[in-house]
């Protein structure tokens, strides 16, 4: 039989853990005013627009270079749900000169765009309870990268 005191302690511990979790940061995200955050993200990602209020998660991203020449993976936490984020990319990227190669709306939605000599693959998934409403993973690479399989010796 559970004693009232044990139950009360467990309830307090659960409340404290939830409160601390809600205060946790999402990694090495740019900080400052919304304008400053947007400026830093624009310097890193160039003309790859993000939904309003979205923040780059630096601890989960690998960005080599900057501006319109960067390659790698940018993980972004969004304030909007996955459906709204998907609609944003499908609508806004073509307006900014990106050509849609493919777009698949599913539990994990995927959009592929090209522009000049670059390719961007965008994955959108629902966020977790207590975290961002959705998570965006943008992978940027040269369009015609000469990728070779490793040779076995």
N, C-alpha and C positions, 0 to 999 in steps of 0.2 A: 504494500500500500504506500502510495506517495504521500509524504507529509506536506502540509501546507507550506511550511518554511522552504522546503526544497523546490516546490512549484513556484513560489514567489521569487526565489533566487534565479531559477531558470528563466522566468519571464523577464526579469531585469537584465540578465545576461543577453538574452535574445534582442531586447530593445536596444541595448548599448551597441551590440554588434551591427544591428541594422542602421543605427544612427551614424556610426563610424564609417560604414560602407557607403552611405549616401554622401559623405563628405570627401570620399577618396577621389583623387585626381585620376584622369584617364591616361596618364603617362606623361611624356615630355611634350605636351601640347604647347604651342606658342601662347604666351600670356600677355595681358595688357588690354587696352581698349579694343572694342570690335574692329575699329579701323586699323589699329596696329597689327592685330592678328591677321586681318585680311591682307595687309601689305606684305607681311612675312610669308604668308602662304602663296601669294602671287609671285614673290621673288623666287620661291622654291619651285612652284608648279607652272609658272608661265601662264599661257593662255588656257590652261585647263581649269575652267570655272568650277566652283563648288556651290552647293546649295547654301542659302542664307543661314548663317550661324554655325555652319559645319566647322569642325576643328581637326586639324592634322594630329594624329597620334604618333608622336616621334619615336616612342619605344617600339612600335610595331612596324615602322617604316624603314625602307632602305632607299635613300635618294642619292644618286650619284650625279653630280652636276647641279644645274639650276636653270631656271627660266624655261625657255622652249626647247632646251637641249638635254633636259634631265632624262635619266633612265633609272629604272628600278621599280619599287613598289611603295605606294603611299597609302597608308591606312587612315581613314577619316571617320570620325564620329559625327553623325548627323542628328539634328533636332527633329527632323521630319521622319515619318514612317517610310518603309521600303517602297511602297507604291508611289508616294509623292516624289521620292528621290529618283526612282526609275523614270517617272514622267519628266522630271527636271532635265536629266541627261538626254533623254530622247528628244526633248524640245529645244534645249539651249545649245547643245554642241553643234548641230547643223547650222544654227544661226551664226556660230563663231568659226565657220569654215571647215568643220569636221564632217567627213562623209561616213554615214552609217554602213558598216559591213554586215553586221548581224545584230539582232536584238531578241533576247529570249526572256520572257517574263515568267518566273517560276519561284519556288521557295528561295533559291539562290538565283537571282536574275543576273544575266550577263549581257553586256553591250560591248561591241567592238567598233571602234572608229579609226579612221585614218585621216591624216592631214599632211600634205607634202611628203616628207620621208619618214613620218612617224606613225606608230600604231599605239592606240590606247585601248586596253581591255579593262572594263569596269564591272566589278562584281558588287551586287547590292544584296544584303541580307538583313532580316529583322534583328534588332538589338536584343540585349538581355534585360531581364527584370532589374530595375534599378540602374541601368546603364543608358547608353544612347538609344534613341528610338530605332536607328538603323546604323549599320556599319558599311562603309564603302571601301573597296580595295581597288585602287587604280594602278595598273601595271603599264608602264611606258617603255617602249623600245623602238629602235630603228625599224623602219618598215621592211627592209630587205636585208636583215641581219644575216650574215653568213654563219649559220650555226652548224657545227659538225658534231656528230656523235663521237664519244671517246673511242679510241682504238684499243682493243684488247691485246695484250702482249702475252 
